[in-house]
Amino acid sequence: MDAPAKIAVVGTGYVGLTTGACFAHLGHQVVCVDIDIDKVQRLSVGDVPIFEAGLAELVEEGLNTGRLAFVANTGVGVRDADFVYLCVPTPPSTDREGNADSSAGLVDLRALESAAREVGLHVRAGAVVVNKSTVPVGSARLVAKAMGRSDVTVVSNPEFLREGSAVSDFLFPDRVVIGATDRGAAQRVAKLHQRSAAPTIITDPATAETSKYAANAFLATKLSFVNTIAAVCEAVGANVADVLSVLGHDKRIGSECLTPGPGWGGSCFPKDTQALVRMAADAGYDYSLLRGVLAANDEQFNRVVNKVAAVVDLARATIAMLGLAFKAGTDDTRNSPALAIAERLLAAGARVQAYDPAVTRVEGTNIALARDAYAACEGAEVLLVVTEWDEFKTLDVAQLAGVMSALNVVDARNIMDAEALLRHGFDYQCIGRG
Ligand SMILES: NC(=O)c1ccc[n+]([C@@H]2O[C@H](COP(=O)([O-])OP(=O)(O)OC[C@H]3O[C@@H](n4cnc5c(N)ncnc54)[C@H](O)[C@@H]3O)[C@@H](O)[C@H]2O)c1
């Protein structure tokens, strides 16, 4: 490796903490900054507040080798850095009442501007400020303006990692995208990733910024397409698993992201697709395809609710919801399909008893949390699988039958043992099979 770089990372969430811990693992000297003092204190003693495979080990390694430190003061964090990575949230804008006005697709860039302003006050001349947050076109300029420093270069380097496999996605990315007007700065950033041997695309900032939205929009489109094909399969009596297997063998389509489910969610796909629709509209293009993708996803939540309503009276029912995270392998419930579906069930009068192996609290809802899957199923008339955790695949069906008050399963991830359930007298519904 070349001489280790001095790297500061601003924001220690899923992206920032992964970025910092991985760069330290690669031998660089890293300081991570966060405005959340409690988080900084916890991280400083190796207490990682998020659930992400392999991340706690890398943080511990970084602390032990002295290559990773956490501070709450941006000035202290960035003053010696050759590279400053901005990994702060870019959530949907909120209206005056503080509600997320996500349908408008506006992006709240206040955290980014504020972080850039602070960095601008302290970063040394010649440093490269790298924006990893997902941002609308023009944000590289916004960062440069907020910093107010002509001696510091801004580079756009969108992050494509997936929660649940963030560490390996960072260390072995499919590609690295760097958008810069200064080719030398872009090459300096590219060098930090050369060990991964990933294809590196150096382009202009607007293209880099757009590519991140395009990637998420494509994946969301693929998922909505799969769910709508599943709906067609149900209607015509076809088997979605076989249909998708046929599709997946086509190299032009590929087999990734070809699994039907309860609808997609998470902290990125919903906000990023809405932001792209908005960005396009503001530029004069009505992105009707992507609006359709969003509508299909909302329909999918309803389709799951309707499957439950087909077997019980929601106004009186107790539903055991298995899974709250937006997907397996994470504790992240931001924009989780589980919460969207639970809200609709609760609004119809149902009681929702939920269990998720990685989620220990959910705020602002009336979902009752259970200690395990069997406790969630106690007295329930419907077991509803929403997150594809492995442990739900191997539940003891006899034990479930013993604790539930009626034997209905809605498997919105198609992961349960249908034959075993049918043998024990369950009514079994999944996605994409009549
Ligand atoms: N989570 C993902 O899977 C993912 C993947 C790719 C890209 N992204 C993008 O990366 C960005 C960060 O996402 P995340 O999921 O890591 O967010 P997060 O909410 O998990 O973490 C953000 C962190 O930034 C801190 N922060 C906020 N303002 C700050 C400031 N001014 N100075 C210092 N710290 C500050 C917060 O306290 C928090 O710890 C977003 O733009 C997101 O769209 C996320």
The ligand as an ORCA input file, in Angstrom:
! r2SCAN-3c Opt
* xyz 0 1
  N     -27.862      3.506      4.700
  C     -27.543      3.067      3.488
  O     -27.688      1.892      3.157
  C     -26.978      4.019      2.462
  C     -26.351      3.507      1.316
  C     -25.831      4.383      0.390
  C     -25.943      5.762      0.584
  N     -26.580      6.237      1.689
  C     -26.646      7.679      1.882
  O     -25.615      8.045      2.794
  C     -26.042      9.128      3.619
  C     -25.954      8.734      5.082
  O     -26.842      7.660      5.301
  P     -26.779      6.768      6.623
  O     -27.784      5.682      6.433
  O     -25.380      6.419      6.938
  O     -27.324      7.819      7.680
  P     -27.478      7.634      9.259
  O     -28.708      8.356      9.629
  O     -27.339      6.186      9.612
  O     -26.216      8.373      9.878
  C     -25.945      9.722      9.704
  C     -25.044     10.202     10.838
  O     -24.679     11.538     10.569
  C     -24.673     12.272     11.804
  N     -24.766     13.679     11.496
  C     -25.848     14.404     11.101
  N     -25.507     15.681     10.882
  C     -24.180     15.791     11.144
  C     -23.244     16.863     11.109
  N     -23.609     18.062     10.719
  N     -21.976     16.610     11.482
  C     -21.595     15.382     11.878
  N     -22.434     14.315     11.917
  C     -23.703     14.523     11.548
  C     -25.863     11.687     12.555
  O     -25.762     11.940     13.944
  C     -25.740     10.196     12.204
  O     -24.917      9.524     13.142
  C     -27.449      9.477      3.131
  O     -27.363     10.467      2.156
  C     -27.932      8.188      2.501
  O     -28.919      8.404      1.524
  C     -27.081      5.392      2.647
*
